C-alpha cells in the first residue's frame, strides 16, 4: 500500500485523511471513545439539544436540556483536545516526510 503524503494532496484529501485519523483514534483511545459515546447518548436522549446543534433550530430548552448542552460543550472541548494533539503529530510526521523528500534530512 502506497503511503499518502499530505504535501502532495489537495484539501479534500487532507480533510479525508484527518477524518480517518479521528475515526482511527476513536477506536484506539478508550477515553476518547467514552467521551464520544457520552456525546451520542446526549444527542439521542435530548432532541431539542440535537436540533440546536445540528440544525441550528432554536427551541426553548428546559433546565435539564441546558445542563446537557453545557455538558455536551465540555465533552466536545475534551474531544477537541485529543483531536488537536493527534493532528499535531500527524503534521509533525508529514513535515518529516516533506523534509526528507526535499533532501533536507537523511
DRENDO-1510 file (C-alpha; in Angstrom, 1 decimal, always signed):
<recs>
REC; n; res; u; v; w
REC; 1; UNK; +0.0; +0.0; +0.0 .
REC; 2; UNK; +1.4; +3.4; -1.0 .
REC; 3; UNK; +1.6; +5.9; +1.7 .
REC; 4; UNK; -0.3; +9.2; +1.1 .
REC; 5; UNK; +1.8; +12.3; +1.7 .
REC; 6; UNK; -0.1; +15.3; +2.8 .
REC; 7; UNK; +2.1; +17.8; +1.0 .
REC; 8; UNK; +1.2; +16.1; -2.3 .
REC; 9; UNK; -2.6; +16.2; -1.9 .
REC; 10; UNK; -5.4; +18.7; -2.1 .
REC; 11; UNK; -7.6; +20.0; +0.8 .
REC; 12; UNK; -10.3; +17.4; +0.1 .
REC; 13; UNK; -7.9; +14.6; +0.5 .
REC; 14; UNK; -6.3; +16.3; +3.5 .
REC; 15; UNK; -9.8; +16.6; +5.2 .
REC; 16; UNK; -10.4; +12.9; +4.4 .
REC; 17; UNK; -7.1; +11.9; +6.0 .
REC; 18; UNK; -7.8; +14.0; +9.1 .
REC; 19; UNK; -11.3; +12.4; +9.4 .
REC; 20; UNK; -9.8; +8.9; +9.0 .
REC; 21; UNK; -7.4; +9.7; +11.8 .
REC; 22; UNK; -10.3; +10.8; +14.0 .
REC; 23; UNK; -12.1; +7.5; +13.3 .
REC; 24; UNK; -8.9; +5.5; +14.0 .
REC; 25; UNK; -8.4; +7.5; +17.2 .
REC; 26; UNK; -12.0; +6.8; +18.3 .
REC; 27; UNK; -11.3; +3.1; +18.1 .
REC; 28; UNK; -7.8; +3.1; +19.6 .
REC; 29; UNK; -8.3; +5.6; +22.5 .
REC; 30; UNK; -10.7; +4.3; +25.2 .
REC; 31; UNK; -11.1; +7.7; +26.9 .
REC; 32; UNK; -11.9; +9.4; +23.6 .
REC; 33; UNK; -14.4; +6.6; +22.8 .
REC; 34; UNK; -16.1; +7.1; +26.2 .
REC; 35; UNK; -16.4; +10.8; +25.5 .
REC; 36; UNK; -17.8; +10.2; +22.0 .
REC; 37; UNK; -20.3; +7.7; +23.4 .
REC; 38; UNK; -21.5; +10.2; +26.0 .
REC; 39; UNK; -22.0; +12.8; +23.3 .
REC; 40; UNK; -24.0; +10.3; +21.2 .
REC; 41; UNK; -26.2; +9.4; +24.2 .
REC; 42; UNK; -27.0; +13.1; +24.9 .
REC; 43; UNK; -27.8; +13.7; +21.3 .
REC; 44; UNK; -30.1; +10.7; +21.2 .
REC; 45; UNK; -31.9; +11.5; +24.5 .
REC; 46; UNK; -32.3; +15.3; +24.1 .
REC; 47; UNK; -33.9; +16.1; +20.7 .
REC; 48; UNK; -34.0; +19.8; +21.4 .
REC; 49; UNK; -30.3; +19.9; +22.0 .
REC; 50; UNK; -29.7; +17.9; +18.9 .
REC; 51; UNK; -31.9; +20.3; +16.8 .
REC; 52; UNK; -29.9; +23.2; +18.2 .
REC; 53; UNK; -26.5; +21.7; +17.5 .
REC; 54; UNK; -27.2; +20.1; +14.1 .
REC; 55; UNK; -30.0; +22.1; +12.6 .
REC; 56; UNK; -29.5; +25.5; +14.3 .
REC; 57; UNK; -33.1; +25.3; +15.3 .
REC; 58; UNK; -33.7; +27.5; +18.3 .
REC; 59; UNK; -36.3; +26.0; +20.7 .
REC; 60; UNK; -36.8; +26.7; +24.3 .
REC; 61; UNK; -34.6; +24.5; +26.4 .
REC; 62; UNK; -35.7; +23.4; +29.9 .
REC; 63; UNK; -33.2; +23.4; +32.8 .
REC; 64; UNK; -32.2; +19.8; +32.2 .
REC; 65; UNK; -31.6; +20.4; +28.5 .
REC; 66; UNK; -29.5; +23.4; +29.3 .
REC; 67; UNK; -27.4; +21.3; +31.6 .
REC; 68; UNK; -27.0; +18.7; +28.9 .
REC; 69; UNK; -25.9; +21.4; +26.4 .
REC; 70; UNK; -23.3; +22.6; +28.9 .
REC; 71; UNK; -22.1; +19.0; +29.4 .
REC; 72; UNK; -22.0; +18.5; +25.6 .
REC; 73; UNK; -19.8; +21.6; +25.2 .
REC; 74; UNK; -17.4; +20.3; +27.9 .
REC; 75; UNK; -17.3; +16.9; +26.3 .
REC; 76; UNK; -16.6; +18.4; +22.8 .
REC; 77; UNK; -13.8; +20.5; +24.3 .
REC; 78; UNK; -12.2; +17.5; +25.8 .
REC; 79; UNK; -12.5; +15.6; +22.5 .
REC; 80; UNK; -11.1; +18.5; +20.6 .
REC; 81; UNK; -8.0; +18.4; +22.8 .
REC; 82; UNK; -7.4; +14.8; +21.9 .
REC; 83; UNK; -8.0; +15.5; +18.2 .
REC; 84; UNK; -5.8; +18.6; +18.1 .
REC; 85; UNK; -2.9; +16.6; +19.7 .
REC; 86; UNK; -3.4; +13.8; +17.1 .
REC; 87; UNK; -3.5; +16.2; +14.2 .
REC; 88; UNK; -0.4; +18.0; +15.6 .
REC; 89; UNK; +1.6; +14.7; +15.5 .
REC; 90; UNK; +0.2; +13.9; +12.0 .
REC; 91; UNK; +1.5; +17.3; +10.9 .
REC; 92; UNK; +4.9; +16.6; +12.5 .
REC; 93; UNK; +5.1; +13.2; +10.7 .
REC; 94; UNK; +4.3; +14.9; +7.4 .
REC; 95; UNK; +6.9; +17.5; +8.0 .
REC; 96; UNK; +9.5; +14.8; +8.5 .
REC; 97; UNK; +8.5; +13.2; +5.1 .
REC; 98; UNK; +8.4; +16.5; +3.4 .
REC; 99; UNK; +11.9; +17.4; +4.6 .
REC; 100; UNK; +13.2; +14.0; +3.7 .
REC; 101; UNK; +11.7; +14.3; +0.2 .
REC; 102; UNK; +13.4; +17.7; -0.2 .
REC; 103; UNK; +16.7; +16.1; +0.9 .
REC; 104; UNK; +16.9; +18.4; +3.9 .
REC; 105; UNK; +17.3; +15.4; +6.3 .
REC; 106; UNK; +18.6; +11.9; +5.8 .
</recs>
